[in-house]
């Protein structure tokens, strides 16, 4: 059959037997797809969403590969976007005291994407492509020590299964850190960080503002708050913004931690971005600040006020001396614009900052006393990962017995980790952060403009995260700590971009890179 005949091939040109085979195959495929869709629609929402995603992803992967387009950039972009909503399922879930949703082995979209990127990374190494080390030896060694201490703490805890779920969370978080350090070292990938976060912040900020005015209720399918977000303030009641995040406090935590990664590069490495891209990022940053105000999360407000002057200092240092005066004027104008943006929300802002809060802040002090008693009694391995809520009454010697009136873990990440897994585990976690910050500082001091800017944004974001962590509960089985490991990955990636630069797809010259559907690291 010649090429013309092949191109004109259709059911009408087939033989009777071929026509029957063609339509039979088409009908069989349609019935199979219908059966799959019926099965998907009968699943719980989270399972159904992941199943639909898997079907669409498989079809998209086939088409994408057939067109010989690079897959890695698409996976990178999807991974970045997955941090701004929660699409996950819990296997073998157990109801945990103090948690609205059951806790289990979390299979999240970001975990699946990280696994795909890890497989590709190993495949490229097997093909002989030189990739360089991803984690420095010190980071790898401390990660192993952290896992060891956490594993030992599980053995002595009273909630063994919850401890195993916490270990699963820790492994997932280290995997995310590894993938971030491995895949965000090229110019294209760093631009993806900035522009994807700008789009995500803009979308979530708009939804958060709509939530404040009760015009958007949230999408439960994506893990966002759909229940009560109302907060009583002196003389008023407000609806808090949460975007697509699980709670307003989480939304504020993510905003102050990741928005510096969006704004620092467009101020420090302007030449890497088009004019409209810079304007887009600035607009997203301003709307993000408005949304941050509407979260009414005081810890995130404090983190923002503490870290923004540091960011301004970094930006001024990066500018030529002749341009610093002009930049100061622009920053002053931006501050004035921010004040004007905030005026419509001034009354609730002041009421939240300085008004009565029905003892919410005071309740954190007795919670800290309970955690300190746990640490004093179990300094080496803690009470066991996942066992905090199960044993906290044992260590509650407060006057009002806070564990009955407020049966939640301590609102402090550091005390929470130390109480559950012990002081050595907390020391290991802080050492990982210190190593990542040091590598980021090295990138800031000696790198090209874009890696320097990413390092700057990640350093500021990490500082904001650590400040907010002083008043928020989090452990290795919670989603919030993933942001810490993501920032560690970006800091390591910035240093790795200098030590082992990776070419962008457009500059790849080897035939293997051009032929591989997975090219484009």
C-alpha positions as CSV (number, residue, x, y, z in Angstrom):
1,X,0.0,0.0,0.0
2,X,1.5,3.3,-1.0
3,X,1.6,6.5,1.1
4,X,-1.5,8.0,-0.6
5,X,-3.5,4.9,0.2
6,X,-2.3,4.9,3.8
7,X,-3.2,8.6,4.3
8,X,-6.7,8.0,2.9
9,X,-7.3,5.0,5.0
10,X,-10.8,5.1,6.6
11,X,-13.6,2.8,7.4
12,X,-15.1,3.4,3.9
13,X,-11.9,2.1,2.2
14,X,-11.6,-1.1,4.3
15,X,-12.8,-4.5,3.2
16,X,-16.1,-5.7,4.8
17,X,-14.0,-7.8,7.2
18,X,-11.8,-4.9,8.0
19,X,-14.8,-2.6,8.6
20,X,-16.3,-5.1,11.1
21,X,-12.9,-5.3,12.9
22,X,-12.5,-1.5,12.9
23,X,-16.0,-0.8,14.3
24,X,-15.7,-3.7,16.8
25,X,-12.4,-2.4,18.1
26,X,-13.8,1.2,18.4
27,X,-16.9,-0.1,20.2
28,X,-14.9,-2.2,22.6
29,X,-12.6,0.7,23.4
30,X,-15.7,3.0,24.0
31,X,-17.3,0.4,26.3
32,X,-14.0,-0.1,28.2
33,X,-13.6,3.6,28.7
34,X,-17.3,3.9,29.8
35,X,-16.8,1.1,32.3
36,X,-13.7,2.8,33.7
37,X,-15.5,6.2,34.0
38,X,-18.5,4.5,35.7
39,X,-16.1,2.9,38.2
40,X,-14.3,6.2,38.7
41,X,-17.6,8.1,39.4
42,X,-18.5,5.5,42.0
43,X,-15.3,6.2,44.0
44,X,-14.9,8.6,46.9
45,X,-14.0,12.1,45.6
46,X,-10.3,12.0,46.3
47,X,-9.9,8.5,44.7
48,X,-12.0,9.5,41.8
49,X,-10.0,12.7,41.2
50,X,-6.7,10.7,41.3
51,X,-8.2,8.1,39.0
52,X,-9.3,10.7,36.5
53,X,-5.9,12.3,36.8
54,X,-4.2,9.0,36.1
55,X,-6.4,8.3,33.0
56,X,-5.9,11.8,31.6
57,X,-2.2,11.7,32.5
58,X,-1.7,8.4,30.7
59,X,-3.5,9.7,27.6
60,X,-1.6,12.9,27.7
61,X,1.7,11.1,28.2
62,X,1.1,8.9,25.1
63,X,0.2,12.0,23.0
64,X,3.1,14.0,24.4
65,X,5.6,11.2,23.7
66,X,4.2,10.6,20.3
67,X,4.8,14.3,19.4
68,X,8.4,13.9,20.8
69,X,7.9,16.8,23.3
70,X,10.0,16.9,26.5
71,X,8.1,15.5,29.5
72,X,10.3,16.7,32.3
73,X,9.4,20.5,32.0
74,X,5.7,19.5,32.2
75,X,6.3,17.4,35.3
76,X,8.3,20.1,36.9
77,X,5.5,22.6,36.4
78,X,2.9,20.3,37.7
79,X,5.0,19.6,40.8
80,X,5.4,23.3,41.6
81,X,1.6,23.8,41.1
82,X,0.8,20.9,43.4
83,X,2.1,22.7,46.5
84,X,-0.8,25.2,46.3
85,X,-3.6,22.8,46.7
86,X,-4.1,19.4,48.3
87,X,-5.0,16.4,46.1
88,X,-4.3,13.3,48.1
89,X,-5.7,10.1,49.6
90,X,-5.1,8.5,52.9
91,X,-4.5,4.7,52.9
92,X,-5.3,2.8,56.1
93,X,-6.5,6.0,57.7
94,X,-6.8,6.3,61.5
95,X,-8.8,9.0,63.3
96,X,-6.3,11.0,65.3
97,X,-7.3,13.2,68.2
98,X,-6.9,16.9,67.4
99,X,-7.2,16.3,63.7
100,X,-10.4,16.9,61.7
101,X,-9.4,14.4,59.0
102,X,-8.0,10.9,59.6
103,X,-4.3,10.3,59.3
104,X,-2.8,7.6,57.1
105,X,-0.3,6.8,54.4
106,X,-0.7,9.9,52.3
107,X,-0.5,9.4,48.5
108,X,-0.5,12.9,47.1
109,X,-0.2,14.3,43.7
110,X,3.2,15.9,44.6
111,X,4.5,12.6,45.8
112,X,3.5,10.8,42.5
113,X,5.1,13.6,40.5
114,X,8.2,13.4,42.6
115,X,8.4,9.7,42.0
116,X,8.1,10.1,38.3
117,X,10.9,12.7,38.3
118,X,13.1,10.4,40.5
119,X,12.6,7.5,38.0
120,X,13.6,9.8,35.2
121,X,16.7,11.0,37.1
122,X,17.7,7.4,37.8
123,X,17.1,6.5,34.1
124,X,19.2,9.3,32.9
125,X,22.0,8.2,35.2
126,X,21.7,4.6,33.9
127,X,22.0,5.9,30.4
128,X,25.4,7.4,31.4
129,X,24.3,11.1,31.5
130,X,26.6,13.0,33.9
131,X,24.4,14.6,36.5
132,X,26.6,15.3,39.5
133,X,25.8,14.8,43.1
134,X,22.4,16.1,44.3
135,X,22.7,16.1,48.0
136,X,26.0,17.0,49.6
137,X,27.4,14.3,51.8
138,X,26.6,16.2,55.0
139,X,23.0,16.6,54.0
140,X,22.6,12.9,53.2
141,X,24.3,11.8,56.4
142,X,22.1,14.0,58.6
143,X,19.0,12.9,56.7
144,X,19.9,9.3,57.6
145,X,20.4,10.2,61.2
146,X,17.1,12.0,61.3
147,X,15.3,8.9,59.9
148,X,17.1,6.7,62.4
149,X,16.1,8.8,65.5
150,X,12.5,9.0,64.2
151,X,12.4,5.3,63.6
152,X,13.7,4.6,67.1
153,X,11.1,6.9,68.5
154,X,8.3,5.0,66.8
155,X,9.4,1.8,68.6
156,X,8.8,3.3,72.0
157,X,5.6,5.2,71.2
158,X,2.1,4.0,72.1
159,X,0.7,4.8,68.6
160,X,2.9,2.6,66.4
161,X,0.9,2.9,63.2
162,X,0.7,6.7,63.5
163,X,4.4,6.7,64.0
164,X,4.9,4.6,60.8
165,X,2.7,7.1,59.0
166,X,5.0,9.9,60.2
167,X,8.0,8.0,58.9
168,X,6.3,7.7,55.6
169,X,5.8,11.5,55.6
170,X,9.4,12.1,56.4
171,X,10.6,9.9,53.5
172,X,8.2,11.6,51.2
173,X,9.5,15.0,52.3
174,X,13.1,14.1,51.7
175,X,12.2,12.7,48.3
176,X,10.5,16.1,47.4
177,X,13.7,17.9,48.6
178,X,15.9,15.6,46.4
179,X,13.8,16.1,43.3
180,X,13.8,19.9,43.9
181,X,17.5,19.9,44.2
182,X,18.0,17.7,41.1
183,X,15.6,19.4,38.7
184,X,15.6,23.1,39.4
185,X,19.1,24.1,38.4
186,X,18.7,25.3,34.8
187,X,17.6,28.8,33.7
188,X,14.4,27.4,32.3
189,X,13.5,25.5,35.5
190,X,14.3,28.5,37.7
191,X,12.0,30.7,35.6
192,X,9.4,28.1,36.0
193,X,9.6,28.5,39.8
194,X,9.0,32.2,39.6
195,X,6.2,32.2,37.0
196,X,4.4,29.2,38.4
197,X,4.4,30.6,41.9
198,X,3.3,34.0,40.5
199,X,0.3,32.3,38.8
200,X,-0.5,30.2,41.9
201,X,-0.3,33.2,44.3
202,X,-2.5,35.3,42.0
203,X,-5.2,32.6,41.7
204,X,-5.2,31.8,45.4
205,X,-5.1,35.5,46.3
206,X,-8.2,36.2,44.1
207,X,-10.0,33.2,45.6
208,X,-9.0,34.4,49.1
209,X,-10.4,37.9,48.6
210,X,-13.6,36.3,47.3
211,X,-13.8,34.2,50.4
212,X,-13.5,37.3,52.6
213,X,-16.6,38.7,50.9
214,X,-18.3,35.3,51.1
215,X,-18.3,34.9,47.3
216,X,-16.3,31.6,47.2
217,X,-16.7,28.7,49.5
218,X,-13.7,26.5,48.6
219,X,-13.3,23.3,46.7
220,X,-13.3,20.3,49.0
221,X,-12.0,18.1,46.2
222,X,-8.7,20.1,46.2
223,X,-8.4,20.1,50.0
224,X,-9.5,23.7,50.6
225,X,-11.5,24.9,53.5
226,X,-15.3,24.5,52.9
227,X,-16.5,24.8,56.5
228,X,-16.4,27.6,59.0
229,X,-13.8,30.3,58.3
230,X,-15.6,33.0,60.4
231,X,-13.6,34.7,63.1
232,X,-15.1,36.9,65.8
233,X,-13.2,40.1,66.4
234,X,-14.1,43.0,68.8
235,X,-17.2,44.5,67.3
236,X,-17.3,42.5,64.1
237,X,-17.1,39.1,62.5
238,X,-15.0,38.3,59.4
239,X,-14.5,35.5,57.0
240,X,-10.8,34.5,56.7
241,X,-9.1,33.8,53.4
242,X,-7.7,30.4,52.8
243,X,-7.5,30.1,49.0
244,X,-7.1,26.5,47.9
245,X,-5.2,25.6,51.1
246,X,-6.6,23.6,54.0
247,X,-6.8,26.5,56.4
248,X,-6.2,30.2,56.7
249,X,-3.1,29.7,58.9
250,X,-1.7,27.3,56.3
251,X,-2.4,29.7,53.5
252,X,-0.6,32.5,55.4
253,X,2.3,30.2,56.1
254,X,2.7,29.2,52.5
255,X,2.4,32.8,51.3
256,X,5.1,34.2,53.4
257,X,7.4,31.3,52.7
258,X,7.0,31.0,48.9
259,X,6.3,34.6,47.7
260,X,9.9,35.7,48.2
261,X,10.9,33.1,45.6
262,X,8.6,34.9,43.1
263,X,9.5,38.6,43.8
264,X,13.3,38.3,44.6
265,X,14.2,37.1,41.1
266,X,12.3,39.8,39.2
267,X,14.1,42.4,41.3
268,X,17.6,41.0,41.3
269,X,17.7,39.2,37.9
270,X,15.5,41.5,35.8
271,X,17.2,40.7,32.6
272,X,16.0,37.1,32.8
273,X,12.3,38.1,32.5
274,X,10.3,40.0,30.0
275,X,8.6,43.2,31.0
276,X,5.1,41.7,31.2
277,X,6.5,38.8,33.3
278,X,7.9,41.3,35.8
279,X,4.6,43.2,35.9
280,X,2.7,39.9,36.4
281,X,4.9,38.9,39.3
282,X,4.6,42.3,41.0
283,X,0.8,42.3,40.6
284,X,0.7,38.7,42.1
285,X,2.9,39.9,45.0
286,X,0.6,42.8,45.9
287,X,-2.5,40.7,45.7
288,X,-0.7,38.0,47.8
289,X,-0.1,40.6,50.5
290,X,-3.8,41.6,50.5
291,X,-4.7,37.9,50.8
292,X,-2.1,37.5,53.6
293,X,-3.8,40.3,55.5
294,X,-7.2,38.6,55.0
295,X,-5.9,35.3,56.5
296,X,-5.8,37.1,59.9
297,X,-2.9,34.9,60.8
298,X,-0.8,37.0,63.2
299,X,2.2,34.6,63.0
300,X,2.5,35.0,59.3
301,X,2.1,38.8,59.6
302,X,5.0,38.9,62.0
303,X,7.1,36.7,59.7
304,X,6.3,39.0,56.8
305,X,7.2,42.2,58.7
306,X,10.5,40.6,60.0
307,X,11.7,39.3,56.6
308,X,10.7,42.0,54.1
309,X,13.4,44.4,55.4
310,X,15.9,41.6,55.0
311,X,14.7,41.1,51.4
312,X,15.0,44.8,50.6
313,X,18.6,44.7,52.0
314,X,19.5,41.8,49.7
315,X,17.9,43.5,46.7
316,X,19.8,46.8,47.4
317,X,23.1,45.0,47.7
318,X,22.6,43.2,44.4
319,X,22.0,46.6,42.6
320,X,24.8,48.8,41.2
321,X,25.4,51.8,43.4
322,X,24.1,54.2,40.8
323,X,20.7,52.5,40.7
324,X,20.1,52.1,44.4
325,X,18.6,55.6,44.9
326,X,16.1,55.0,42.1
327,X,15.2,51.6,43.6
328,X,14.6,53.1,47.0
329,X,12.2,55.6,45.5
330,X,10.3,52.7,43.8
331,X,10.2,50.7,46.9
332,X,8.8,53.7,48.8
333,X,6.1,54.0,46.2
334,X,5.4,50.3,46.5
335,X,5.0,50.7,50.2
336,X,2.6,53.6,49.8
337,X,0.6,51.5,47.3
338,X,0.5,48.6,49.8
339,X,-0.8,50.9,52.5
340,X,-3.5,52.2,50.1
341,X,-4.4,48.6,49.2
342,X,-4.8,47.8,52.9
343,X,-7.0,50.7,53.9
344,X,-10.3,48.9,53.1
345,X,-9.3,46.2,55.6
346,X,-7.8,48.5,58.2
347,X,-10.5,48.1,60.9
348,X,-10.4,44.3,61.1
349,X,-6.6,44.3,60.7
350,X,-6.2,46.5,63.8
351,X,-8.8,44.6,65.7
352,X,-7.0,41.3,65.0
353,X,-3.6,42.8,65.8
354,X,-4.4,44.6,69.0
355,X,-7.9,43.5,70.1
356,X,-9.0,40.7,72.4
357,X,-8.8,37.1,71.1
358,X,-10.8,35.2,73.7
359,X,-7.6,33.8,75.2
360,X,-6.3,32.1,72.0
361,X,-2.8,33.5,72.4
362,X,-2.7,32.8,76.2
363,X,-3.6,29.2,75.6
364,X,-0.4,28.6,73.7
365,X,1.7,29.0,76.9
366,X,0.2,26.1,78.8
367,X,0.5,24.0,75.6
368,X,4.2,24.8,75.6
369,X,4.4,23.8,79.3
370,X,3.0,20.4,78.4
371,X,5.4,19.9,75.6
372,X,8.3,20.9,77.8
373,X,7.3,18.3,80.3
374,X,7.3,15.7,77.6
375,X,10.8,16.7,76.5
376,X,12.2,16.7,80.0
377,X,10.9,13.2,80.6
378,X,11.9,11.8,77.2
379,X,14.8,14.0,75.9
380,X,16.4,11.3,73.7
381,X,13.6,9.8,71.7
382,X,10.5,11.7,72.7
383,X,7.2,10.2,73.5
384,X,7.1,8.5,70.0
385,X,6.2,9.9,66.6
386,X,2.4,10.2,66.3
387,X,1.9,9.6,70.1
388,X,1.7,13.2,71.2
389,X,-2.1,13.5,71.6
390,X,-2.3,10.0,73.1
391,X,-0.1,10.8,76.0
392,X,-0.3,14.5,76.5
393,X,-2.7,14.3,79.5
394,X,0.0,12.4,81.3
395,X,2.3,15.4,81.2
396,X,-0.3,18.1,81.7
397,X,0.4,19.8,85.1
398,X,-1.1,23.1,84.1
399,X,-3.5,24.8,86.5
400,X,-6.5,24.6,84.1
401,X,-5.6,21.2,82.6
402,X,-5.3,22.6,79.1
403,X,-5.4,19.2,77.5
404,X,-9.2,18.9,78.3
405,X,-10.2,22.4,77.2
406,X,-7.9,22.5,74.2
407,X,-7.0,18.9,73.2
408,X,-4.4,19.8,70.5
409,X,-0.7,19.6,70.2
410,X,1.6,22.5,71.0
411,X,1.5,25.3,68.5
412,X,5.2,25.3,67.9
413,X,6.9,23.1,65.3
414,X,10.2,22.8,67.2
415,X,8.6,21.8,70.5
416,X,6.3,19.4,68.6
417,X,9.1,17.6,66.9
418,X,11.2,17.5,70.0
419,X,8.3,16.2,72.1
420,X,7.5,13.4,69.6
421,X,10.9,12.4,68.3
422,X,13.4,13.8,70.8
423,X,16.0,16.5,70.9
424,X,18.4,14.7,68.6
425,X,15.8,14.5,65.9
426,X,15.1,18.3,66.3
427,X,18.8,18.9,66.1
428,X,19.1,16.9,62.9
429,X,16.2,18.8,61.4
430,X,17.7,22.2,62.2
431,X,21.1,20.9,60.9
432,X,19.5,20.1,57.6
433,X,18.1,23.6,57.5
434,X,21.5,25.1,58.4
435,X,23.3,23.1,55.7
436,X,20.8,24.2,53.1
437,X,21.0,27.8,54.2
438,X,24.8,27.7,54.0
439,X,24.7,26.3,50.5
440,X,22.2,29.0,49.5
441,X,24.4,31.7,51.0
442,X,27.4,30.4,48.9
443,X,25.2,30.6,45.8
444,X,24.2,34.2,46.7
445,X,27.8,35.2,47.2
446,X,29.3,33.8,44.0
447,X,26.5,32.8,41.5
448,X,25.1,34.2,38.3
449,X,22.1,36.6,38.7
450,X,19.3,34.0,38.5
451,X,20.8,31.4,40.8
452,X,21.7,34.2,43.2
453,X,18.1,35.5,43.1
454,X,16.6,32.1,43.7
455,X,19.0,31.6,46.6
456,X,18.0,35.0,48.0
457,X,14.3,34.2,47.7
458,X,14.7,30.8,49.3
459,X,16.8,32.2,52.2
460,X,14.1,34.8,52.9
461,X,11.3,32.2,52.5
462,X,13.1,29.9,54.9
463,X,13.5,32.6,57.5
464,X,9.8,33.5,57.2
465,X,8.9,29.8,57.5
466,X,11.0,29.3,60.6
467,X,9.5,32.4,62.3
468,X,6.0,31.3,61.5
469,X,6.8,27.8,62.9
470,X,7.2,29.4,66.3
471,X,3.4,29.5,66.6
472,X,2.1,26.8,64.3
473,X,1.8,23.0,65.0
474,X,3.5,20.7,62.6
475,X,5.2,17.4,62.5
476,X,6.4,15.0,59.9
477,X,2.9,13.7,59.1
478,X,1.6,17.1,58.3
479,X,1.6,18.8,54.9
480,X,3.0,22.1,56.1
481,X,6.5,20.7,56.7
482,X,6.8,19.8,53.0
483,X,7.4,23.5,52.4
484,X,10.5,23.4,54.6
485,X,12.0,20.5,52.6
486,X,11.0,22.2,49.3
487,X,12.9,25.3,50.3
488,X,15.9,23.2,51.3
489,X,15.8,21.6,47.8
490,X,15.7,25.0,46.1
491,X,18.7,26.2,48.3
492,X,20.7,23.1,47.3
493,X,19.6,23.6,43.7
494,X,20.9,27.2,43.6
495,X,24.4,26.0,44.7
496,X,24.3,23.0,42.4
497,X,23.4,25.3,39.5
498,X,26.9,26.9,40.0
499,X,28.9,23.8,40.7
500,X,27.2,21.6,38.1
501,X,25.3,23.7,35.5
502,X,22.7,21.8,33.4
503,X,21.9,22.9,29.8
504,X,18.4,23.9,28.9
505,X,16.6,21.8,26.3
506,X,17.1,24.6,23.7
507,X,20.9,24.3,24.1
508,X,21.1,20.5,24.1
509,X,23.3,19.2,21.3
510,X,23.6,15.5,21.8
511,X,21.5,13.2,19.7
512,X,20.4,11.3,22.8
513,X,19.0,14.4,24.4
514,X,17.2,15.3,21.2
515,X,15.7,11.8,20.8
516,X,14.7,11.3,24.4
517,X,11.1,12.2,25.3
518,X,12.4,12.8,28.8
519,X,14.9,15.4,27.8
520,X,14.6,18.9,29.3
521,X,16.0,18.7,32.8
